[in-house]
């Protein structure tokens, strides 16, 4: 029987742990490496980026685990596996990235990386995998998924309260010895 799993669901159904651990590792490593190369110092003082993104990654990995518990036949004919749903979700992710990019006006290369790569990937995967929790997850699995998302929100609130989102300014105040290329 041919599987009807599409894009994020097909990827997460096959090997969710490997895919997302590698993807998260590459995204985070690129951020630090890019900052080292372009700015002269590898830094990430944002807790929502450093720790919260792990919660978002765990959300996606756990959705893959839920997908693996169900036969592919359960998805045949489902609106979740309609390519139009995935195209629209991807379009929404790109629009979110564009709005974020325009609003933030990134001054540094790796802030742009975050806006045009990291944000849309998380928006797409979370947007298309959240229904998996709702339709196929047990109440405990749904609670775990919510916990992963809430962990990111808590770190984001801390970042906002401590003004960590403007990372260069935060470093200038709390670690003034850090020097940048530009």
C-alpha positions in Angstrom: 0.0 0.0 0.0 1.4 3.4 -1.0 1.7 5.9 1.8 -0.1 9.2 1.5 2.2 10.9 4.0 3.3 14.3 2.6 6.4 16.5 3.3 6.6 17.1 7.1 4.6 14.1 7.9 6.5 11.8 5.7 9.8 13.1 7.0 8.8 12.9 10.6 7.2 9.4 10.2 10.4 7.9 8.9 13.2 9.0 11.3 12.1 11.9 13.4 14.9 11.8 16.0 17.7 11.8 13.5 16.2 14.3 11.2 15.4 16.9 13.8 18.5 16.5 15.9 20.7 16.9 12.9 18.6 19.8 11.5 18.6 21.6 14.9 22.3 20.9 15.2 23.0 22.3 11.8 20.8 25.4 12.3 22.3 26.2 15.6 25.9 25.5 14.5 25.4 27.7 11.4 24.2 30.5 13.7 27.2 30.4 15.9 29.7 29.8 13.1 28.2 32.6 11.0 28.4 35.0 13.9 32.0 34.0 14.4 32.8 34.5 10.8 30.8 37.7 10.1 30.8 39.4 13.5 34.0 38.1 15.1 32.3 36.4 18.1 30.1 33.4 18.4 27.3 34.3 20.7 23.7 33.5 21.5 22.3 35.1 24.7 18.7 34.5 23.7 17.3 31.8 26.0 14.4 31.2 23.6 16.9 30.4 20.9 19.4 28.5 23.0 17.0 26.4 25.1 13.5 27.1 23.7 14.3 25.9 20.2 15.1 22.6 21.8 11.5 22.5 23.1 10.3 23.3 19.5 12.5 20.6 18.1 11.2 18.1 20.8 7.6 19.0 19.8 8.4 18.0 16.2 10.3 14.8 17.2 7.4 13.7 19.5 4.9 14.4 16.7 6.9 12.0 14.6 6.7 9.4 17.4 2.9 9.8 17.4 2.9 9.4 13.6 4.8 6.2 13.9 2.2 4.8 16.2 -0.4 5.0 13.4 -0.7 3.1 10.1 -0.3 5.2 7.0 -3.9 4.2 6.0 -5.3 6.4 8.7 -4.0 9.4 6.8 -5.4 8.5 3.3 -7.9 11.1 2.4 -7.2 13.2 5.4 -7.0 17.0 4.9 -3.7 16.9 6.7 -2.2 14.9 3.8 -3.6 17.1 1.1 -0.7 18.8 -0.7 -2.7 22.1 -0.8 -2.6 22.1 3.0 1.1 21.8 3.0 1.6 24.4 0.3 -0.6 26.8 2.2 1.3 26.0 5.4 4.6 26.6 3.7 3.2 29.8 2.2 2.1 31.0 5.7 5.6 30.1 7.0 7.3 32.2 4.3 4.8 35.1 5.0 5.6 34.9 8.7 9.3 35.0 7.9 8.9 38.0 5.6 6.9 39.9 8.2 9.4 39.0 10.9 12.3 40.1 8.5 10.6 43.4 7.7 9.7 44.1 11.3 13.1 43.2 12.7 15.2 44.8 9.9 18.2 42.5 10.7 21.4 44.5 10.8 23.6 41.4 10.9 23.9 38.4 8.6 23.0 35.7 11.1 19.9 37.6 12.3 18.8 37.5 8.7 19.6 33.7 8.7 17.3 33.3 11.7 14.6 35.4 10.0 14.6 33.6 6.6 15.6 30.1 7.5 14.9 29.2 11.2 11.6 31.0 11.6 9.9 29.6 8.5 11.1 26.0 9.2 9.7 26.0 12.7 6.5 27.7 11.6 5.9 25.2 8.9 6.8 22.1 10.9 4.9 23.2 14.0 1.9 24.3 11.9 1.7 21.0 10.1 2.5 18.7 13.0 0.2 20.3 15.6 -2.9 18.7 14.1 -1.1 15.3 14.6 -1.2 15.8 18.3 -4.9 16.9 18.2 -6.2 14.0 16.0 -3.9 11.2 16.9 -2.3 12.0 20.3 -3.6 10.7 23.6 -4.4 13.3 26.3 -0.9 12.7 27.8 0.8 13.1 24.5 -1.1 16.3 23.8 -0.1 17.6 27.3 3.6 16.8 26.5 3.3 18.6 23.2 1.8 21.7 24.9 4.6 21.5 27.5 7.2 21.6 24.7 5.6 24.7 23.2 5.1 26.4 26.5 8.8 25.9 27.4 9.7 28.0 24.3 7.1 30.7 25.3 8.5 30.9 28.8 12.0 31.4 27.5 10.7 34.0 25.1 9.0 35.9 27.9 12.3 35.8 29.9 14.1 37.1 26.8 11.7 40.0 26.5 11.8 40.9 30.2 15.6 40.8 30.3 15.9 42.4 26.9 17.9 39.5 25.6 16.4 39.7 22.1 18.6 42.6 21.2 21.6 40.4 21.8 24.3 42.9 20.9 22.9 45.4 23.3 22.6 42.8 26.1 26.2 41.8 25.5 27.4 45.4 25.6 25.7 45.9 29.0 26.5 42.5 30.6 29.8 41.5 28.9 31.4 44.7 27.7 34.7 43.0 27.0 33.2 41.2 24.0 34.4 42.9 20.8 32.9 42.6 17.3 34.2 43.1 13.8 31.5 45.6 12.9 
